Amino acid sequence: MAMSVVRTVGRGRGHPLARAAFVWTVLALAAAAALLGAIAVGSTAIAFPDVVTALFTREPSSTVEVIRQLRLPRALAAFATGGLLAIAGAMMQVLLRNPLADPYVLGVSGGAAVGALGAMTIGLGVFMVDVAALAGALVSVLLVFGLAQRDLAQMEAPSAVDPSPRLLLTGVILASGWSAIITLLLTVAPEAKLRGMLFWLMGDLAGADDYLPALIALPVVIACAFALARECNVLLRGPVIAHSLGVRVARLRRMLYVLASIATALAVTTAGAVGFIGLVVPHALRIVIGNDQRVLLPASALAGGTLLLVADTAARTVLAPQQLPVGVLTAMLGVPAFMLLLLRRS
């Protein structure tokens, strides 16, 4: 049975708009600080005044080249990926009415991984690996949509059974199938390509050069999610109540699913399979700022981007010059953090 997350809707005092502006401003300042820190920290430390100067100057120098060609693109890729994963997780938790849902629960990342690893196995270039990952994610979306379409369509009737458990089960089964194919690909992959494939599976921003699609998509996804936020608040009270209050539940569910899937697909294409961001960030924010989706959805994007940015900075500096896959670090941080959150709520 799906766990209701409606208990914290509307938590907090003060005018909603003023409260939202305060939360977003704090998170935006934290994101700016994390971005400057990511650019300044590395094998060669750069002072903050030099970082700011390098970002706005046109004069070529070694510092400018390091920042603009290496550190800034990676930092922007990390922020965009984390933001997309976190807001996708928040939407998935509304869609399934389950605070333990995350962007990978419906098999999107598994489909992307199969596409990317298949392209790597046959020796395609970086661009085609990204295309294959996106294609695999979209195939996964179409499969889940096709298998669960009848259940989603039933939501137009106010007496219909909530399809969330079946939708979740469909995604879990599909993810298991993708996992089996991934294991097969790793088994038959050439030895020379195995390390790169494993790094991609664990989440790696070292080669995230093509970050512009994710960076451009992030504000678009935030705007679309915010436009649906009021209806999401009603949906959390249950599909029958939402239907009685005029919400087109089936349409809203489809839009949330497609939007979250596209965000996840772009994130996975950019950085590989980075876990726990979409699960921990919305859950933690819900405890702190409540469950008003008008505040939570944009806040999740800002906080998720900041968290992955900090994690990636640590991943490339903790054991420098050796770099860790950022997905390993987010898992090491995410598991105890989520356990603490669960203990706090129990």
C-alpha positions in Angstrom: 0.0 0.0 0.0 1.4 3.4 -1.0 2.5 5.6 1.9 0.7 8.9 2.0 2.9 12.0 2.1 0.1 14.4 2.7 0.8 14.9 6.4 3.2 17.7 5.9 1.4 19.7 3.2 1.2 23.3 4.3 3.6 23.0 7.1 5.2 26.3 8.2 4.0 29.8 9.1 4.0 33.0 7.2 2.9 34.0 3.8 3.6 31.2 1.3 5.2 33.4 -1.3 7.5 35.1 1.2 8.5 31.7 2.7 9.1 30.2 -0.8 11.3 33.2 -1.7 13.3 32.8 1.5 13.9 29.1 0.9 14.9 29.5 -2.7 17.2 32.4 -1.9 19.1 30.5 0.7 19.4 27.5 -1.6 20.5 29.6 -4.5 23.2 31.2 -2.4 24.4 27.8 -1.3 24.5 26.7 -4.9 26.6 29.8 -5.9 29.0 29.1 -3.0 29.3 25.4 -4.0 29.9 26.4 -7.7 32.7 28.8 -6.7 34.2 26.2 -4.4 34.1 23.6 -7.2 35.9 25.9 -9.5 38.5 27.0 -7.0 39.4 23.5 -5.6 41.5 21.1 -7.6 45.0 19.9 -8.2 46.0 23.6 -8.4 44.1 25.8 -5.9 42.8 29.1 -7.3 41.9 32.0 -5.0 38.3 33.1 -5.1 39.1 36.7 -6.5 41.0 35.0 -9.3 38.0 32.7 -10.0 35.6 35.6 -10.3 38.1 37.5 -12.5 38.6 34.5 -14.7 34.9 34.0 -15.2 34.3 37.5 -16.6 37.6 38.4 -18.3 38.4 37.9 -21.9 42.2 37.9 -21.6 43.6 34.4 -22.1 45.7 32.8 -19.4 46.4 29.4 -18.0 44.0 30.0 -15.1 41.2 31.1 -17.4 41.7 28.0 -19.6 41.6 25.7 -16.6 38.5 27.2 -15.3 36.6 27.6 -18.6 37.7 24.4 -20.3 37.8 22.0 -17.3 36.3 23.0 -14.0 33.4 25.2 -15.0 31.9 22.7 -17.5 32.2 19.8 -15.0 30.7 21.9 -12.2 27.7 23.0 -14.4 27.2 19.3 -15.5 27.2 18.3 -11.8 24.6 21.0 -10.9 22.4 20.2 -13.8 22.5 16.5 -13.2 21.8 16.8 -9.5 19.0 19.3 -10.1 17.3 17.1 -12.6 17.6 13.9 -10.5 16.2 15.7 -7.4 13.2 17.3 -9.0 12.5 14.0 -10.9 12.5 12.3 -7.5 10.1 14.8 -6.0 7.7 14.3 -8.9 8.0 10.5 -8.7 7.1 10.7 -5.0 4.0 12.7 -5.9 3.1 10.3 -8.8 3.4 7.2 -6.6 2.3 9.0 -3.4 5.3 7.3 -1.8 8.2 9.3 -0.1 10.6 6.4 -0.8 10.2 6.6 -4.6 13.2 7.8 -6.7 13.9 8.6 -10.4 15.2 5.1 -11.1 12.2 3.2 -9.6 10.5 2.8 -13.0 13.5 1.4 -14.9 14.5 4.6 -16.7 18.1 4.5 -15.6 18.3 0.7 -16.5 17.2 1.4 -20.0 19.7 4.2 -20.4 22.4 2.0 -19.0 21.6 -0.8 -21.5 21.7 1.7 -24.4 25.0 3.2 -23.3 26.8 0.0 -22.4 25.6 -1.6 -25.7 27.1 1.3 -27.6 30.4 1.1 -25.6 30.6 -2.7 -26.3 30.5 -2.3 -30.1 32.9 0.6 -29.9 30.8 3.6 -30.8 32.0 7.2 -30.0 31.0 9.4 -27.0 28.2 11.1 -28.9 26.6 7.9 -30.0 26.9 6.5 -26.4 24.9 9.5 -25.2 22.4 9.0 -28.0 22.1 5.3 -27.2 21.6 6.1 -23.5 18.8 8.6 -24.2 17.2 6.1 -26.6 17.3 3.3 -24.0 15.7 5.6 -21.4 12.9 6.5 -23.9 12.3 2.9 -24.7 12.0 2.2 -21.0 9.5 5.0 -20.7 7.4 3.7 -23.6 7.4 0.2 -22.2 6.2 1.2 -18.8 3.6 3.5 -20.3 2.4 0.8 -22.6 2.1 -1.8 -19.9 0.5 0.6 -17.4 -1.6 2.7 -19.7 -4.9 0.9 -18.9 -4.4 1.5 -15.2 -3.5 5.1 -15.7 -6.5 5.6 -17.9 -8.8 4.3 -15.2 -7.9 7.2 -13.0 -10.5 9.3 -14.9 -13.2 7.5 -12.9 -13.6 8.8 -9.3 -14.1 5.2 -8.0 -11.1 3.7 -9.8 -8.5 1.8 -7.9 -5.2 3.7 -7.4 -2.8 2.3 -10.0 0.3 3.4 -8.2 1.2 0.0 -6.8 0.9 -1.7 -10.3 2.9 1.2 -11.9 5.6 0.7 -9.3 5.6 -3.1 -9.8 5.8 -2.6 -13.6 8.9 -0.4 -13.2 10.6 -2.7 -10.7 10.1 -5.7 -13.0 11.4 -3.8 -16.0 14.4 -2.6 -14.0 15.2 -6.2 -13.1 15.1 -7.1 -16.7 17.5 -4.2 -17.6 19.8 -5.3 -14.8 20.1 -8.8 -16.3 21.0 -7.4 -19.7 23.6 -5.1 -18.1 25.2 -8.1 -16.4 25.3 -9.9 -19.7 26.9 -6.9 -21.5 29.5 -6.6 -18.7 30.3 -10.3 -19.1 30.9 -10.2 -22.8 32.5 -6.7 -22.9 36.2 -6.5 -24.0 38.6 -6.2 -21.2 39.9 -2.8 -22.4 36.4 -1.3 -22.2 35.3 -2.8 -19.0 36.7 -0.1 -16.7 35.0 2.7 -18.6 31.7 0.9 -18.5 31.9 0.3 -14.8 32.7 3.9 -14.1 29.7 4.9 -16.2 27.5 2.6 -14.2 28.7 4.0 -10.9 28.2 7.6 -12.1 31.1 9.7 -13.3 31.3 13.3 -14.3 34.9 13.2 -15.6 33.8 13.0 -19.2 30.6 15.1 -18.9 31.5 17.4 -21.7 28.1 17.5 -23.4 26.3 19.1 -20.4 24.3 21.8 -22.3 21.1 19.7 -22.9 20.8 18.9 -19.2 21.7 22.5 -18.2 19.1 23.9 -20.7 16.5 21.4 -19.6 16.8 22.1 -15.9 15.0 25.5 -15.8 12.4 24.2 -18.3 11.6 21.2 -16.1 11.5 23.4 -13.0 9.0 25.7 -14.8 6.8 22.8 -16.0 6.9 21.2 -12.5 6.0 24.5 -10.8 3.0 24.9 -13.2 1.7 21.5 -12.0 2.5 22.1 -8.3 -0.9 23.2 -7.1 -2.5 20.1 -8.7 0.2 18.0 -7.2 -0.8 19.2 -3.7 -4.3 18.1 -4.3 -3.2 14.7 -5.8 -1.4 14.0 -2.5 -4.7 13.9 -0.8 -5.7 10.9 -2.9 -6.9 10.4 -6.5 -10.6 10.3 -5.6 -10.5 13.7 -3.7 -8.4 15.2 -6.4 -10.9 14.1 -9.1 -13.8 15.5 -7.1 -12.0 18.9 -6.8 -11.6 19.1 -10.6 -8.1 17.8 -11.1 -7.7 15.7 -14.3 -5.8 13.0 -12.5 -4.9 10.7 -15.4 -3.5 13.7 -17.4 -1.6 15.0 -14.4 -0.1 11.5 -13.7 1.0 11.2 -17.3 2.6 14.6 -17.4 4.5 14.0 -14.1 5.7 10.6 -15.4 6.9 11.9 -18.8 8.5 15.0 -17.2 10.3 13.0 -14.5 11.4 10.4 -17.1 12.9 13.0 -19.4 14.7 14.7 -16.6 16.1 11.3 -15.4 17.1 10.4 -19.0 19.0 13.6 -19.5 20.7 13.3 -16.1 21.8 9.7 -16.8 23.0 10.6 -20.2 25.2 13.4 -18.7 26.7 11.6 -15.7 25.8 7.9 -15.8 23.8 6.3 -13.0 24.1 8.6 -9.9 22.0 7.2 -7.1 20.3 8.6 -4.0 20.1 12.2 -5.0 16.5 11.9 -6.2 15.6 9.9 -3.1 17.3 11.8 -0.2 17.0 15.4 -1.3 13.2 15.7 -1.6 12.8 13.5 1.5 15.1 15.7 3.6 13.6 19.0 2.3 10.1 17.7 3.0 11.0 17.3 6.7 12.5 20.8 6.8 10.2 23.0 4.7 7.1 20.9 4.4 5.4 19.2 1.5 3.9 22.2 -0.4 5.0 21.3 -3.9 5.0 24.9 -5.0 8.0 25.4 -2.7 9.4 21.8 -2.7 9.8 21.2 -6.4 12.1 24.2 -7.2 13.8 23.8 -3.9 14.6 20.2 -4.7 16.3 21.2 -8.0 18.5 23.8 -6.2 19.4 21.5 -3.3 20.0 18.5 -5.6 22.3 20.4 -7.8 24.2 21.8 -4.9 24.6 18.4 -3.2 25.9 16.7 -6.4 28.2 19.6 -7.0 29.7 19.3 -3.5 29.9 15.5 -3.8 31.7 15.7 -7.2 34.2 18.3 -5.8 35.0 15.8 -3.0 35.2 12.9 -5.4 37.9 14.5 -7.4 39.9 16.0 -4.5 39.8 13.4 -1.6 42.2 11.0 -3.2 43.8 13.5 -5.8 45.2 13.0 -8.3 43.0 9.8 -8.4 39.3 10.6 -9.0 36.4 8.6 -7.5 33.1 7.9 -9.3 30.7 10.4 -7.9 28.0 7.8 -7.7 30.0 5.8 -5.2 30.3 8.9 -3.0 26.6 9.8 -3.2 25.7 6.2 -2.2 28.2 6.3 0.7 26.6 9.5 1.9 23.1 8.7 0.9 22.6 5.4 2.8 23.5 6.7 6.3 21.7 10.1 5.6 18.5 8.3 4.6 18.7 6.0 7.6 19.0 9.0 9.9 16.0 10.6 8.2 13.9 7.5 8.7 14.9 7.2 12.3 13.9 10.9 12.8 10.5 10.3 11.4 9.9 7.0 13.3 
